[in-house]
Amino acid sequence: MDNSITNNESINTDLELDFTWLQEFEKLDNEYKNYYTEELSFIRIHSIYVNSDNEITKIKEQKMILKTPSTIYKEELFDIIKHNSFFCNIKYSLLSILKFNLNIEPINLTNFLKNKDKNIGNSFLQPNKHIDTIKFDKSISMFHDINDIIIIFHHKITSHIPSNRTKKIFINSNAKKKTKKKELKETTPI
C-alpha cells in the first residue's frame, strides 16, 4: 500500500510540473500580447471645425465601436458627417476625410522607433476622396488607440449675391413681324 501512495504522489508532482510550465508560458505570452496584430474593435473619430478665416475653432472627439471589426460602413460614415456638420448653430461643409492606420508589423517596430526620419509616418495617413466604406488593416494591440478617422469641416460664408448672373433677354411679342421683299435682278446669259 505504501508503494501505491508513492506512485500517486509522483503522478501529482508530474502534473504540477506540467501546469507550472503552462502557467509560465501564459505569463510570458501575456507580456508580448500587446505586440500582436489584431483587428480593430473600435475607432476614434476627430471632427475638426475650421472657420472662414482658416482657423481651427473646435476639435471634437468621439469613440465608435465598430459593428464589423476594422470596418466603417458608408452609411455609418454618412451619419457621422451629417450629425457633426452643425456646431454652435453654424452649418459646416465637409472639406476632407483622413484615415490614420498604424499598420506596422511587430517585427519592424524596433526599426520604426529608432528611425530619425521625420517623414516616416506619412504612409499611415491617407486621404479618402469619397464617402465610402473605410477598411482598416490589422494593427498592433497597443496602437489601437492611435488609429483614427479625421473629418475636417469648413465654414464658408455665403454671400447674398445670386450665383446666376446671366442677363435676361425679354422677347417682345407685340412687335410687327414683317418679311422684307427684295427684288431679284435679272441676269442675262452671255
Phi, psi and omega in degrees: 000323179297326180294322180290325177294320179296320178295318178296321179295321180292325177295316178298321179295319178297319179295320178297321177296317179297318180291323179294322177297318180294319179295320178295320178296316179296322178295315178294320180294323178296329178294328182261001183300326180292347183258005176273147176275139181218162174292150179279134177259342178215166179215148175265141179237123177251125175255122182249126181253125181245130181278183184291343176268013182060039176247140177286122181260331183201144172236121182247134181241139174217154180251132182239126175275127186277136178291318176245130182306134176064022183222130169248119182281158182305316182295319178296316180296318179298318178297319178297315180296314180297318181293324185265004183285346176251133176215126182054044179060024177242132179273127178250148177257152182290128178255316184199153173235125180240145177241126175249114183232106179275089187253038180285144179280146182302328181291335181265002187295316181295319177296322179297316182289329181277343184289133182263359182295130182287337183263012185294331182270000183297333182287346182275339181260120183230133176280147174251119184279339183230155174280102184212172179300134181249125181250130177259145174281165175299148183224154176298136187307320182288349179257008182299327179292338185277330180298139195205153167246129180244121179246122182254124178250145181232137178265120177253132177277123179265128178275162182270008176282128181296144182284340179270106182250023179285133179287133180275138178248125180260132178260125181273114182278349182276349182296144180287133180261113179231149174251129179280136178261135181236130181279141178267137176276141177278133179255138179261140180284148181270000000 
